[in-house]
Amino acid sequence: MRTVAVGVKLSLVDQTKIVTAASELARNTLVYGGGGEVEVTRVHNDRRAGIRIVFADQGPGIVDLDLALTDGYTTGGGLGLGLSGARRLVDEFDIDTEPGKGTTITIVKWCR
Amino acid sequence: MERVPVLKIGDILLVSIQIDMEDQVALQLQEDLAERIVATGVHGVIIDISALDIVDSFVGRTLAAIASVSRVLDAETVVVGMRPAVAITLVELGLSLPGIRTALNVELGIAMLGSRETVDVLGDEGETDPAVLTRE
């Protein structure tokens, strides 16, 4: 992950942000999703390169997404900063979740 | 599992985290430090995180817990050596580590713990003065 982040020439601060966000989301995948898959890809648009990371689990899903994205809200005894904090650290943040089916979170960080 | 060594120097326990801070490592460190504080009776703990290239909310929370536990055991904790990118990321994550004292490096951390003791001594003297006045 760090290697890809360095490969697309993210700044040191942006590398730190994306790896930290990934750490938060990977923990969620494990703790709440019961484990899952993580996929790291280099991405390009017409102007910039970036890194995309997808976290997918077949866990219980998120019932109230707005609540889950609120700072300080947690059902797992943590600080409640994982989802909301990770969203602030990346450029694009997308959640696809369905109760009973699982959760897929996609994050992207672009080179500046 | 790898373990973070805890070194005693005078009245301070020094911890320099040089390995990946996995969850279990962080929790073990918290336990080790609490035990060493009680066993040695030190009044200061310095945690050097200059080798950590990320601090996520779990590690941040563990550092805060270590500081709280230390305080209950009469030892002050100073976290030193945080990298600039880590500081920026922590704040954006929403974790400003309230209750944790920080210094730029180990040397300044030791100075900070030293000055705390001086202030305490002055504070004690400050409390004696009014008593003396009362007696007069």
gemmi code that builds the backbone of each chain (N, CA, C; Angstrom):
import gemmi

chains = {
    "A": [
        ("MET", (0.835, -1.202, 0.000), (0.000, 0.000, 0.000), (0.870, 1.252, 0.000)),
        ("ARG", (1.800, 1.269, 0.942), (2.737, 2.393, 0.997), (3.543, 2.466, -0.302)),
        ("THR", (3.917, 1.293, -0.826), (4.706, 1.253, -2.059), (3.920, 1.887, -3.207)),
        ("VAL", (2.633, 1.553, -3.310), (1.810, 2.139, -4.367), (1.687, 3.645, -4.153)),
        ("ALA", (1.494, 4.051, -2.899), (1.357, 5.477, -2.577), (2.616, 6.242, -2.978)),
        ("VAL", (3.772, 5.623, -2.740), (5.034, 6.255, -3.134), (5.146, 6.234, -4.656)),
        ("GLY", (4.718, 5.113, -5.260), (4.794, 4.948, -6.717), (4.029, 6.006, -7.493)),
        ("VAL", (2.869, 6.428, -6.965), (2.105, 7.459, -7.676), (2.532, 8.860, -7.249)),
        ("LYS", (3.635, 8.925, -6.483), (4.246, 10.197, -6.076), (3.337, 11.059, -5.183)),
        ("LEU", (2.638, 10.407, -4.277), (1.918, 11.188, -3.272), (2.937, 11.854, -2.362)),
        ("SER", (2.599, 13.042, -1.858), (3.494, 13.706, -0.908), (3.547, 12.885, 0.378)),
        ("LEU", (4.549, 13.140, 1.199), (4.699, 12.382, 2.441), (3.455, 12.516, 3.326)),
        ("VAL", (2.912, 13.738, 3.405), (1.720, 13.949, 4.229), (0.545, 13.152, 3.667)),
        ("ASP", (0.386, 13.177, 2.332), (-0.733, 12.442, 1.724), (-0.548, 10.931, 1.852)),
        ("GLN", (0.694, 10.453, 1.748), (0.962, 9.027, 1.999), (0.514, 8.662, 3.407)),
        ("THR", (0.902, 9.517, 4.367), (0.572, 9.254, 5.765), (-0.946, 9.234, 5.958)),
        ("LYS", (-1.629, 10.180, 5.288), (-3.088, 10.252, 5.420), (-3.759, 9.007, 4.852)),
        ("ILE", (-3.363, 8.572, 3.661), (-4.048, 7.438, 3.043), (-3.740, 6.141, 3.800)),
        ("VAL", (-2.507, 5.989, 4.276), (-2.168, 4.768, 5.012), (-2.899, 4.744, 6.369)),
        ("THR", (-3.028, 5.924, 6.993), (-3.764, 5.992, 8.259), (-5.248, 5.681, 8.030)),
        ("ALA", (-5.820, 6.276, 6.974), (-7.227, 6.002, 6.653), (-7.414, 4.506, 6.401)),
        ("ALA", (-6.458, 3.905, 5.679), (-6.545, 2.471, 5.376), (-6.481, 1.646, 6.652)),
        ("SER", (-5.665, 2.088, 7.605), (-5.551, 1.377, 8.872), (-6.887, 1.404, 9.623)),
        ("GLU", (-7.535, 2.577, 9.618), (-8.847, 2.700, 10.273), (-9.872, 1.775, 9.614)),
        ("LEU", (-9.910, 1.798, 8.276), (-10.939, 1.041, 7.564), (-10.669, -0.455, 7.619)),
        ("ALA", (-9.391, -0.836, 7.585), (-9.054, -2.258, 7.685), (-9.472, -2.795, 9.051)),
        ("ARG", (-9.302, -1.957, 10.075), (-9.731, -2.384, 11.412), (-11.242, -2.580, 11.438)),
        ("ASN", (-11.993, -1.667, 10.803), (-13.454, -1.823, 10.735), (-13.833, -3.116, 10.019)),
        ("THR", (-13.139, -3.398, 8.910), (-13.432, -4.614, 8.147), (-13.257, -5.845, 9.036)),
        ("LEU", (-12.214, -5.824, 9.849), (-11.947, -6.954, 10.750), (-12.935, -7.021, 11.908)),
        ("VAL", (-13.085, -5.868, 12.609), (-13.853, -5.853, 13.853), (-15.358, -5.982, 13.588)),
        ("TYR", (-15.856, -5.197, 12.611), (-17.300, -5.173, 12.383), (-17.705, -6.105, 11.249)),
        ("GLY", (-16.842, -6.234, 10.247), (-17.213, -7.017, 9.069), (-16.841, -8.482, 9.193)),
        ("GLY", (-16.081, -8.814, 10.254), (-15.657, -10.194, 10.427), (-14.590, -10.610, 9.428)),
        ("GLY", (-13.866, -9.642, 8.918), (-12.818, -9.943, 7.931), (-13.346, -9.728, 6.523)),
        ("GLY", (-12.428, -9.584, 5.574), (-12.877, -9.336, 4.205), (-11.696, -9.194, 3.288)),
        ("GLU", (-11.897, -8.451, 2.200), (-10.825, -8.297, 1.222), (-10.463, -6.835, 1.042)),
        ("VAL", (-9.176, -6.616, 0.801), (-8.704, -5.265, 0.519), (-7.996, -5.292, -0.823)),
        ("GLU", (-8.321, -4.305, -1.665), (-7.701, -4.240, -2.991), (-7.090, -2.855, -3.186)),
        ("VAL", (-5.828, -2.841, -3.521), (-5.126, -1.577, -3.731), (-4.802, -1.432, -5.217)),
        ("THR", (-5.189, -0.298, -5.822), (-4.975, -0.098, -7.261), (-4.432, 1.301, -7.532)),
        ("ARG", (-3.557, 1.372, -8.526), (-3.175, 2.676, -9.050), (-4.274, 3.146, -9.976)),
        ("VAL", (-4.662, 4.407, -9.880), (-5.692, 4.919, -10.794), (-5.197, 6.194, -11.465)),
        ("HIS", (-5.799, 6.480, -12.618), (-5.440, 7.696, -13.362), (-6.712, 8.349, -13.866)),
        ("ASN", (-6.761, 9.671, -13.836), (-7.776, 10.344, -14.648), (-7.010, 11.164, -15.672)),
        ("ASP", (-7.666, 12.074, -16.368), (-6.952, 12.788, -17.443), (-5.810, 13.655, -16.931)),
        ("ARG", (-5.876, 14.044, -15.662), (-4.847, 14.971, -15.198), (-3.881, 14.377, -14.169)),
        ("ARG", (-4.391, 13.450, -13.351), (-3.585, 13.053, -12.195), (-3.542, 11.546, -11.982)),
        ("ALA", (-2.556, 11.146, -11.220), (-2.495, 9.747, -10.779), (-2.976, 9.703, -9.335)),
        ("GLY", (-3.370, 8.542, -8.905), (-3.829, 8.417, -7.531), (-3.812, 6.966, -7.085)),
        ("ILE", (-4.295, 6.754, -5.876), (-4.345, 5.396, -5.331), (-5.774, 5.141, -4.863)),
        ("ARG", (-6.279, 3.972, -5.226), (-7.634, 3.614, -4.798), (-7.552, 2.348, -3.946)),
        ("ILE", (-8.244, 2.356, -2.826), (-8.259, 1.181, -1.958), (-9.717, 0.808, -1.688)),
        ("VAL", (-10.011, -0.471, -1.892), (-11.377, -0.960, -1.671), (-11.365, -1.970, -0.528)),
        ("PHE", (-12.252, -1.767, 0.443), (-12.400, -2.689, 1.580), (-13.771, -3.332, 1.462)),
        ("ALA", (-13.804, -4.643, 1.327), (-15.087, -5.319, 1.163), (-15.252, -6.419, 2.198)),
        ("ASP", (-16.409, -6.419, 2.874), (-16.695, -7.518, 3.807), (-18.129, -8.005, 3.599)),
        ("GLN", (-18.391, -9.195, 4.089), (-19.746, -9.755, 4.020), (-20.360, -9.776, 5.420)),
        ("GLY", (-20.057, -8.734, 6.179), (-20.541, -8.666, 7.554), (-21.977, -8.185, 7.630)),
        ("PRO", (-22.368, -7.662, 8.809), (-23.771, -7.295, 9.047), (-24.214, -6.021, 8.330)),
        ("GLY", (-23.287, -5.281, 7.731), (-23.676, -4.023, 7.090), (-23.910, -2.922, 8.107)),
        ("ILE", (-24.165, -1.713, 7.580), (-24.379, -0.565, 8.459), (-25.831, -0.131, 8.329)),
        ("VAL", (-26.561, -0.143, 9.448), (-28.000, 0.152, 9.393), (-28.233, 1.653, 9.198)),
        ("ASP", (-27.603, 2.460, 10.040), (-27.785, 3.909, 9.932), (-26.468, 4.560, 9.537)),
        ("LEU", (-26.330, 4.812, 8.239), (-25.057, 5.292, 7.704), (-24.713, 6.696, 8.219)),
        ("ASP", (-25.724, 7.568, 8.273), (-25.469, 8.930, 8.750), (-24.912, 8.909, 10.167)),
        ("LEU", (-25.520, 8.059, 10.994), (-25.072, 7.947, 12.381), (-23.653, 7.385, 12.430)),
        ("ALA", (-23.386, 6.360, 11.616), (-22.064, 5.724, 11.603), (-20.977, 6.703, 11.176)),
        ("LEU", (-21.373, 7.713, 10.388), (-20.383, 8.679, 9.902), (-20.242, 9.880, 10.835)),
        ("THR", (-20.934, 9.839, 11.973), (-20.854, 10.937, 12.930), (-19.632, 10.763, 13.824)),
        ("ASP", (-18.869, 11.839, 13.990), (-17.713, 11.812, 14.888), (-18.142, 11.359, 16.270)),
        ("GLY", (-17.428, 10.388, 16.806), (-17.682, 9.993, 18.193), (-18.715, 8.892, 18.348)),
        ("TYR", (-19.411, 8.540, 17.238), (-20.385, 7.449, 17.360), (-19.687, 6.108, 17.158)),
        ("THR", (-19.888, 5.171, 18.079), (-19.286, 3.850, 17.934), (-20.202, 2.794, 18.532)),
        ("THR", (-20.183, 1.611, 17.918), (-20.887, 0.483, 18.522), (-19.870, -0.521, 19.042)),
        ("GLY", (-18.579, -0.203, 18.847), (-17.549, -1.188, 19.155), (-16.627, -0.802, 20.292)),
        ("GLY", (-16.950, 0.286, 20.994), (-16.131, 0.676, 22.124), (-14.884, 1.467, 21.761)),
        ("GLY", (-14.780, 1.878, 20.497), (-13.624, 2.686, 20.090), (-13.927, 4.163, 20.297)),
        ("LEU", (-13.178, 5.018, 19.578), (-13.366, 6.454, 19.731), (-14.437, 6.980, 18.788)),
        ("GLY", (-14.867, 6.150, 17.849), (-15.865, 6.600, 16.887), (-15.306, 7.548, 15.848)),
        ("LEU", (-13.998, 7.407, 15.576), (-13.372, 8.299, 14.601), (-12.962, 7.568, 13.325)),
        ("GLY", (-13.107, 6.243, 13.308), (-12.610, 5.461, 12.175), (-13.209, 5.891, 10.846)),
        ("LEU", (-14.522, 5.774, 10.714), (-15.181, 6.108, 9.451), (-15.114, 7.600, 9.158)),
        ("SER", (-15.552, 8.403, 10.145), (-15.611, 9.845, 9.916), (-14.213, 10.418, 9.702)),
        ("GLY", (-13.263, 9.945, 10.479), (-11.890, 10.433, 10.345), (-11.280, 10.016, 9.020)),
        ("ALA", (-11.491, 8.756, 8.640), (-10.936, 8.270, 7.379), (-11.497, 9.084, 6.220)),
        ("ARG", (-12.772, 9.433, 6.300), (-13.379, 10.220, 5.217), (-12.695, 11.574, 5.065)),
        ("ARG", (-12.320, 12.177, 6.195), (-11.644, 13.479, 6.116), (-10.246, 13.377, 5.531)),
        ("LEU", (-9.638, 12.185, 5.627), (-8.232, 12.043, 5.215), (-8.060, 11.766, 3.723)),
        ("VAL", (-9.159, 11.484, 3.023), (-9.030, 11.100, 1.610), (-9.778, 12.080, 0.717)),
        ("ASP", (-9.580, 11.949, -0.615), (-10.247, 12.848, -1.563), (-11.622, 12.320, -1.968)),
        ("GLU", (-11.720, 11.003, -2.100), (-13.014, 10.420, -2.452), (-13.321, 9.299, -1.486)),
        ("PHE", (-14.584, 9.218, -1.091), (-14.993, 8.255, -0.081), (-16.380, 7.759, -0.445)),
        ("ASP", (-16.514, 6.472, -0.660), (-17.804, 5.936, -1.080), (-18.137, 4.685, -0.269)),
        ("ILE", (-19.356, 4.647, 0.260), (-19.779, 3.465, 1.025), (-20.967, 2.806, 0.344)),
        ("ASP", (-20.856, 1.515, 0.151), (-21.975, 0.740, -0.357), (-22.275, -0.314, 0.705)),
        ("THR", (-23.400, -0.177, 1.375), (-23.682, -1.103, 2.471), (-25.143, -1.510, 2.477)),
        ("GLU", (-25.372, -2.730, 2.904), (-26.749, -3.211, 3.003), (-26.828, -4.108, 4.225)),
        ("PRO", (-27.783, -3.811, 5.131), (-27.891, -4.646, 6.334), (-28.023, -6.125, 5.976)),
        ("GLY", (-27.192, -6.927, 6.598), (-27.251, -8.372, 6.356), (-26.397, -8.844, 5.191)),
        ("LYS", (-25.951, -7.889, 4.340), (-25.211, -8.301, 3.147), (-23.716, -7.981, 3.228)),
        ("GLY", (-23.391, -6.877, 3.885), (-21.981, -6.509, 3.966), (-21.749, -5.061, 3.575)),
        ("THR", (-20.485, -4.676, 3.635), (-20.114, -3.286, 3.387), (-18.906, -3.227, 2.466)),
        ("THR", (-18.966, -2.334, 1.484), (-17.805, -2.079, 0.636), (-17.501, -0.590, 0.692)),
        ("ILE", (-16.273, -0.268, 1.069), (-15.865, 1.129, 1.154), (-14.721, 1.364, 0.173)),
        ("THR", (-14.871, 2.407, -0.631), (-13.836, 2.747, -1.607), (-13.280, 4.127, -1.285)),
        ("ILE", (-11.961, 4.206, -1.175), (-11.348, 5.520, -0.947), (-10.316, 5.799, -2.039)),
        ("VAL", (-10.173, 7.077, -2.378), (-9.191, 7.480, -3.393), (-8.423, 8.688, -2.882)),
        ("LYS", (-7.131, 8.686, -3.105), (-6.319, 9.875, -2.817), (-5.590, 10.232, -4.117)),
        ("TRP", (-5.745, 11.459, -4.555), (-5.106, 11.912, -5.793), (-3.825, 12.683, -5.494)),
        ("CYS", (-2.901, 12.615, -6.444), (-1.706, 13.465, -6.342), (-2.130, 14.916, -6.509)),
        ("ARG", (-1.489, 15.789, -5.746), (-1.846, 17.202, -5.886), (-1.041, 17.869, -6.983)),
    ],
    "B": [
        ("MET", (5.067, -12.595, 19.397), (4.808, -11.154, 19.292), (6.030, -10.346, 19.739)),
        ("GLU", (6.329, -9.291, 18.992), (7.430, -8.429, 19.388), (7.002, -7.569, 20.581)),
        ("ARG", (8.000, -7.125, 21.325), (7.718, -6.343, 22.524), (8.564, -5.073, 22.516)),
        ("VAL", (8.002, -3.995, 23.016), (8.748, -2.735, 23.063), (9.522, -2.670, 24.373)),
        ("PRO", (10.858, -2.511, 24.308), (11.638, -2.455, 25.546), (11.370, -1.176, 26.349)),
        ("VAL", (11.376, -1.325, 27.662), (11.182, -0.186, 28.563), (12.471, 0.004, 29.356)),
        ("LEU", (13.118, 1.165, 29.201), (14.394, 1.417, 29.879), (14.195, 2.391, 31.035)),
        ("LYS", (14.877, 2.114, 32.155), (14.798, 3.048, 33.281), (16.050, 3.912, 33.314)),
        ("ILE", (15.839, 5.234, 33.314), (16.967, 6.162, 33.431), (16.637, 7.122, 34.551)),
        ("GLY", (17.295, 6.956, 35.696), (16.987, 7.812, 36.841), (15.525, 7.665, 37.237)),
        ("ASP", (14.821, 8.810, 37.229), (13.432, 8.815, 37.682), (12.459, 8.714, 36.503)),
        ("ILE", (12.980, 8.224, 35.349), (12.161, 8.203, 34.134), (12.205, 6.824, 33.489)),
        ("LEU", (11.059, 6.403, 32.947), (11.047, 5.222, 32.089), (11.032, 5.714, 30.649)),
        ("LEU", (11.946, 5.196, 29.843), (12.046, 5.629, 28.444), (11.642, 4.488, 27.528)),
        ("VAL", (10.701, 4.805, 26.644), (10.221, 3.817, 25.685), (10.412, 4.388, 24.295)),
        ("SER", (11.159, 3.694, 23.461), (11.315, 4.155, 22.087), (10.715, 3.094, 21.168)),
        ("ILE", (9.626, 3.451, 20.532), (8.912, 2.459, 19.714), (9.564, 2.370, 18.338)),
        ("GLN", (10.208, 1.230, 18.101), (10.959, 1.074, 16.842), (10.341, 0.009, 15.939)),
        ("ILE", (9.189, -0.533, 16.359), (8.567, -1.575, 15.545), (7.147, -1.146, 15.187)),
        ("ASP", (6.538, -1.854, 14.250), (5.166, -1.539, 13.876), (4.266, -1.683, 15.094)),
        ("MET", (3.472, -0.665, 15.327), (2.622, -0.645, 16.514), (1.336, -1.426, 16.231)),
        ("GLU", (1.449, -2.750, 16.213), (0.241, -3.549, 16.045), (-0.574, -3.477, 17.329)),
        ("ASP", (-1.867, -3.780, 17.213), (-2.761, -3.624, 18.357), (-2.245, -4.347, 19.600)),
        ("GLN", (-1.824, -5.604, 19.417), (-1.376, -6.398, 20.562), (-0.109, -5.818, 21.180)),
        ("VAL", (0.776, -5.293, 20.340), (2.013, -4.673, 20.827), (1.669, -3.454, 21.688)),
        ("ALA", (0.699, -2.670, 21.223), (0.294, -1.458, 21.940), (-0.296, -1.819, 23.307)),
        ("LEU", (-1.149, -2.833, 23.323), (-1.793, -3.222, 24.582), (-0.775, -3.807, 25.559)),
        ("GLN", (0.172, -4.596, 25.014), (1.220, -5.178, 25.861), (2.076, -4.081, 26.484)),
        ("LEU", (2.389, -3.050, 25.667), (3.196, -1.935, 26.169), (2.475, -1.239, 27.324)),
        ("GLN", (1.167, -1.060, 27.160), (0.387, -0.418, 28.215), (0.517, -1.209, 29.529)),
        ("GLU", (0.407, -2.524, 29.437), (0.522, -3.363, 30.641), (1.931, -3.326, 31.217)),
        ("ASP", (2.940, -3.485, 30.324), (4.332, -3.488, 30.772), (4.671, -2.200, 31.515)),
        ("LEU", (4.223, -1.054, 30.929), (4.557, 0.229, 31.536), (3.924, 0.380, 32.913)),
        ("ALA", (2.666, -0.006, 33.035), (1.988, 0.114, 34.332), (2.750, -0.692, 35.385)),
        ("GLU", (3.145, -1.910, 35.005), (3.877, -2.749, 35.962), (5.226, -2.149, 36.332)),
        ("ARG", (5.941, -1.625, 35.309), (7.265, -1.060, 35.583), (7.178, 0.220, 36.425)),
        ("ILE", (6.127, 1.019, 36.201), (5.970, 2.247, 36.995), (5.829, 1.880, 38.472)),
        ("VAL", (5.001, 0.885, 38.746), (4.797, 0.467, 40.130), (6.067, -0.173, 40.695)),
        ("ALA", (6.732, -1.017, 39.896), (7.926, -1.714, 40.379), (9.081, -0.762, 40.641)),
        ("THR", (9.216, 0.292, 39.824), (10.376, 1.171, 39.948), (10.070, 2.456, 40.726)),
        ("GLY", (8.794, 2.833, 40.811), (8.431, 4.060, 41.513), (8.860, 5.342, 40.811)),
        ("VAL", (9.038, 5.278, 39.489), (9.452, 6.492, 38.768), (8.276, 7.461, 38.673)),
        ("HIS", (8.603, 8.737, 38.370), (7.557, 9.750, 38.261), (7.398, 10.287, 36.851)),
        ("GLY", (8.126, 9.710, 35.913), (8.010, 10.206, 34.541), (8.125, 9.078, 33.524)),
        ("VAL", (7.378, 9.219, 32.419), (7.461, 8.262, 31.321), (7.621, 9.048, 30.025)),
        ("ILE", (8.605, 8.645, 29.229), (8.780, 9.286, 27.929), (8.576, 8.240, 26.850)),
        ("ILE", (7.665, 8.526, 25.926), (7.414, 7.598, 24.821), (7.855, 8.258, 23.527)),
        ("ASP", (8.882, 7.693, 22.923), (9.431, 8.244, 21.688), (8.769, 7.566, 20.493)),
        ("ILE", (8.026, 8.353, 19.699), (7.337, 7.766, 18.539), (7.935, 8.254, 17.219)),
        ("SER", (9.214, 8.691, 17.268), (9.824, 9.254, 16.057), (9.984, 8.230, 14.941)),
        ("ALA", (9.954, 6.931, 15.283), (10.095, 5.917, 14.234), (8.742, 5.491, 13.654)),
        ("LEU", (7.649, 5.993, 14.223), (6.329, 5.587, 13.723), (5.933, 6.445, 12.532)),
        ("ASP", (5.654, 5.786, 11.376), (5.233, 6.621, 10.243), (3.724, 6.770, 10.155)),
        ("ILE", (2.978, 5.984, 10.926), (1.575, 6.351, 11.110), (1.145, 6.118, 12.562)),
        ("VAL", (0.197, 6.947, 13.004), (-0.469, 6.731, 14.287), (-1.960, 6.776, 13.981)),
        ("ASP", (-2.629, 5.645, 14.078), (-4.061, 5.650, 13.801), (-4.826, 5.859, 15.108)),
        ("SER", (-6.160, 5.812, 15.038), (-6.937, 6.152, 16.238), (-6.724, 5.130, 17.351)),
        ("PHE", (-6.447, 3.873, 16.980), (-6.224, 2.868, 18.022), (-4.931, 3.154, 18.791)),
        ("VAL", (-3.864, 3.417, 18.059), (-2.584, 3.722, 18.718), (-2.705, 5.027, 19.507)),
        ("GLY", (-3.402, 6.015, 18.931), (-3.610, 7.280, 19.625), (-4.352, 7.073, 20.938)),
        ("ARG", (-5.383, 6.236, 20.859), (-6.168, 5.955, 22.055), (-5.326, 5.218, 23.094)),
        ("THR", (-4.461, 4.306, 22.635), (-3.606, 3.577, 23.575), (-2.623, 4.531, 24.251)),
        ("LEU", (-2.066, 5.476, 23.477), (-1.150, 6.452, 24.075), (-1.882, 7.262, 25.144)),
        ("ALA", (-3.125, 7.663, 24.832), (-3.911, 8.431, 25.807), (-4.185, 7.583, 27.051)),
        ("ALA", (-4.460, 6.290, 26.835), (-4.731, 5.405, 27.978), (-3.478, 5.234, 28.829)),
        ("ILE", (-2.321, 5.091, 28.166), (-1.057, 4.961, 28.900), (-0.838, 6.196, 29.766)),
        ("ALA", (-1.092, 7.382, 29.186), (-0.898, 8.629, 29.934), (-1.834, 8.675, 31.148)),
        ("SER", (-3.087, 8.251, 30.961), (-4.051, 8.272, 32.072), (-3.667, 7.296, 33.170)),
        ("VAL", (-3.299, 6.082, 32.763), (-2.907, 5.068, 33.747), (-1.675, 5.543, 34.516)),
        ("SER", (-0.706, 6.111, 33.795), (0.510, 6.609, 34.445), (0.173, 7.670, 35.476)),
        ("ARG", (-0.730, 8.571, 35.094), (-1.083, 9.660, 35.999), (-1.691, 9.108, 37.295)),
        ("VAL", (-2.538, 8.098, 37.136), (-3.142, 7.479, 38.314), (-2.055, 6.847, 39.193)),
        ("LEU", (-0.969, 6.385, 38.540), (0.129, 5.761, 39.282), (1.216, 6.791, 39.638)),
        ("ASP", (0.860, 8.082, 39.594), (1.755, 9.164, 40.004), (2.976, 9.324, 39.103)),
        ("ALA", (2.787, 9.094, 37.794), (3.872, 9.352, 36.842), (3.312, 10.152, 35.671)),
        ("GLU", (4.080, 11.131, 35.221), (3.658, 11.995, 34.123), (4.203, 11.433, 32.801)),
        ("THR", (3.364, 11.413, 31.754), (3.817, 10.884, 30.467), (4.032, 12.012, 29.463)),
        ("VAL", (5.130, 11.948, 28.742), (5.365, 12.886, 27.646), (5.626, 12.065, 26.380)),
        ("VAL", (4.860, 12.336, 25.335), (5.065, 11.678, 24.045), (5.972, 12.570, 23.214)),
        ("VAL", (7.065, 12.026, 22.738), (8.034, 12.870, 22.022), (8.319, 12.340, 20.621)),
        ("GLY", (8.777, 13.248, 19.746), (9.296, 12.851, 18.443), (8.259, 12.628, 17.353)),
        ("MET", (7.041, 13.137, 17.550), (6.030, 12.908, 16.519), (6.437, 13.568, 15.200)),
        ("ARG", (6.327, 12.793, 14.114), (6.665, 13.349, 12.797), (5.602, 14.368, 12.375)),
        ("PRO", (6.033, 15.391, 11.599), (5.090, 16.428, 11.163), (3.885, 15.836, 10.426)),
        ("ALA", (4.128, 14.888, 9.510), (3.023, 14.316, 8.734), (2.054, 13.562, 9.639)),
        ("VAL", (2.581, 12.953, 10.692), (1.730, 12.226, 11.643), (0.863, 13.217, 12.426)),
        ("ALA", (1.456, 14.356, 12.813), (0.711, 15.368, 13.559), (-0.443, 15.907, 12.719)),
        ("ILE", (-0.153, 16.226, 11.453), (-1.183, 16.760, 10.550), (-2.312, 15.740, 10.381)),
        ("THR", (-1.923, 14.480, 10.183), (-2.906, 13.420, 9.960), (-3.769, 13.184, 11.203)),
        ("LEU", (-3.140, 13.169, 12.367), (-3.882, 12.942, 13.622), (-4.951, 14.008, 13.842)),
        ("VAL", (-4.574, 15.251, 13.601), (-5.516, 16.343, 13.822), (-6.671, 16.244, 12.834)),
        ("GLU", (-6.357, 15.934, 11.563), (-7.426, 15.816, 10.566), (-8.327, 14.612, 10.862)),
        ("LEU", (-7.727, 13.584, 11.410), (-8.496, 12.393, 11.801), (-9.484, 12.752, 12.916)),
        ("GLY", (-9.167, 13.813, 13.672), (-10.047, 14.237, 14.751), (-9.504, 13.868, 16.118)),
        ("LEU", (-8.248, 13.423, 16.132), (-7.638, 12.967, 17.373), (-6.564, 13.961, 17.786)),
        ("SER", (-6.910, 14.866, 18.704), (-5.923, 15.877, 19.076), (-5.200, 15.484, 20.355)),
        ("LEU", (-5.425, 14.230, 20.820), (-4.748, 13.689, 21.993), (-4.837, 14.588, 23.218)),
        ("PRO", (-6.042, 14.941, 23.646), (-6.161, 15.760, 24.849), (-5.629, 14.974, 26.047)),
        ("GLY", (-4.990, 15.680, 26.953), (-4.479, 14.993, 28.142), (-3.101, 14.409, 27.951)),
        ("ILE", (-2.577, 14.451, 26.718), (-1.217, 13.958, 26.500), (-0.278, 15.141, 26.328)),
        ("ARG", (0.796, 15.116, 27.106), (1.811, 16.166, 26.942), (2.781, 15.712, 25.868)),
        ("THR", (3.246, 16.650, 25.066), (4.170, 16.293, 23.987), (5.392, 17.203, 24.028)),
        ("ALA", (6.488, 16.687, 23.497), (7.695, 17.492, 23.320), (8.310, 17.057, 22.000)),
        ("LEU", (9.166, 17.914, 21.427), (9.686, 17.614, 20.091), (10.664, 16.454, 20.094)),
        ("ASN", (11.444, 16.304, 21.158), (12.385, 15.185, 21.206), (12.611, 14.733, 22.647)),
        ("VAL", (13.402, 13.670, 22.781), (13.613, 13.068, 24.106), (14.215, 14.087, 25.079)),
        ("GLU", (15.184, 14.848, 24.593), (15.872, 15.819, 25.448), (14.878, 16.836, 26.038)),
        ("LEU", (14.021, 17.375, 25.160), (13.034, 18.353, 25.635), (11.991, 17.686, 26.534)),
        ("GLY", (11.717, 16.411, 26.254), (10.776, 15.671, 27.101), (11.315, 15.518, 28.511)),
        ("ILE", (12.603, 15.178, 28.599), (13.236, 15.042, 29.918), (13.213, 16.386, 30.643)),
        ("ALA", (13.508, 17.461, 29.904), (13.489, 18.798, 30.507), (12.095, 19.124, 31.021)),
        ("MET", (11.078, 18.735, 30.247), (9.696, 19.010, 30.636), (9.355, 18.290, 31.948)),
        ("LEU", (9.775, 17.038, 32.056), (9.510, 16.278, 33.282), (10.282, 16.865, 34.450)),
        ("GLY", (11.501, 17.341, 34.182), (12.322, 17.954, 35.228), (11.687, 19.220, 35.751)),
        ("SER", (11.163, 20.048, 34.827), (10.585, 21.326, 35.243), (9.305, 21.093, 36.040)),
        ("ARG", (8.611, 19.990, 35.724), (7.387, 19.664, 36.461), (7.708, 19.482, 37.945)),
        ("GLU", (8.841, 18.775, 38.199), (9.200, 18.550, 39.599), (9.531, 19.859, 40.302)),
        ("THR", (10.249, 20.747, 39.590), (10.594, 22.039, 40.171), (9.325, 22.808, 40.535)),
        ("VAL", (8.361, 22.800, 39.585), (7.111, 23.517, 39.826), (6.405, 22.934, 41.049)),
        ("ASP", (6.427, 21.594, 41.174), (5.787, 20.956, 42.319), (6.405, 21.414, 43.630)),
        ("VAL", (7.734, 21.471, 43.639), (8.434, 21.886, 44.848), (8.038, 23.319, 45.211)),
        ("LEU", (8.029, 24.201, 44.190), (7.633, 25.587, 44.438), (6.203, 25.641, 44.954)),
        ("GLY", (5.357, 24.789, 44.343), (3.954, 24.751, 44.752), (3.827, 24.400, 46.228)),
        ("ASP", (4.622, 23.430, 46.675), (4.583, 23.032, 48.078), (4.984, 24.188, 48.984)),
        ("GLU", (6.040, 24.879, 48.550), (6.493, 26.012, 49.364), (5.408, 27.067, 49.439)),
        ("GLY", (4.759, 27.263, 48.268), (3.668, 28.239, 48.193), (2.579, 27.924, 49.203)),
        ("GLU", (2.368, 26.618, 49.392), (1.301, 26.245, 50.322), (1.716, 26.451, 51.777)),
        ("THR", (3.035, 26.356, 52.028), (3.481, 26.515, 53.420), (3.377, 27.962, 53.870)),
        ("ASP", (3.641, 28.878, 52.951), (3.654, 30.291, 53.336), (2.393, 30.760, 54.055)),
        ("PRO", (1.213, 30.519, 53.463), (-0.001, 30.987, 54.156), (-0.124, 30.375, 55.549)),
        ("ALA", (0.300, 29.109, 55.689), (0.218, 28.446, 56.994), (1.064, 29.195, 58.017)),
        ("VAL", (2.282, 29.577, 57.550), (3.168, 30.327, 58.433), (2.498, 31.639, 58.850)),
        ("LEU", (1.887, 32.294, 57.829), (1.217, 33.568, 58.114), (0.102, 33.376, 59.146)),
        ("THR", (-0.635, 32.267, 58.987), (-1.730, 32.009, 59.921), (-1.207, 31.878, 61.343)),
        ("ARG", (-0.084, 31.189, 61.445), (0.480, 30.963, 62.779), (0.886, 32.287, 63.408)),
        ("GLU", (1.390, 33.168, 62.530), (1.784, 34.464, 63.088), (0.531, 35.210, 63.532)),
    ],
}
model = gemmi.Model(1)
for chain_id, residues in chains.items():
    chain = gemmi.Chain(chain_id)
    for i, (resn, *xyz) in enumerate(residues, 1):
        res = gemmi.Residue()
        res.name, res.seqid = resn, gemmi.SeqId(i, " ")
        for name, pos in zip(("N", "CA", "C"), xyz):
            atom = gemmi.Atom()
            atom.name, atom.element = name, gemmi.Element(name[0])
            atom.pos, atom.b_iso = gemmi.Position(*pos), 0.0
            res.add_atom(atom)
        chain.add_residue(res)
    model.add_chain(chain)
structure = gemmi.Structure()
structure.add_model(model)
structure.setup_entities()
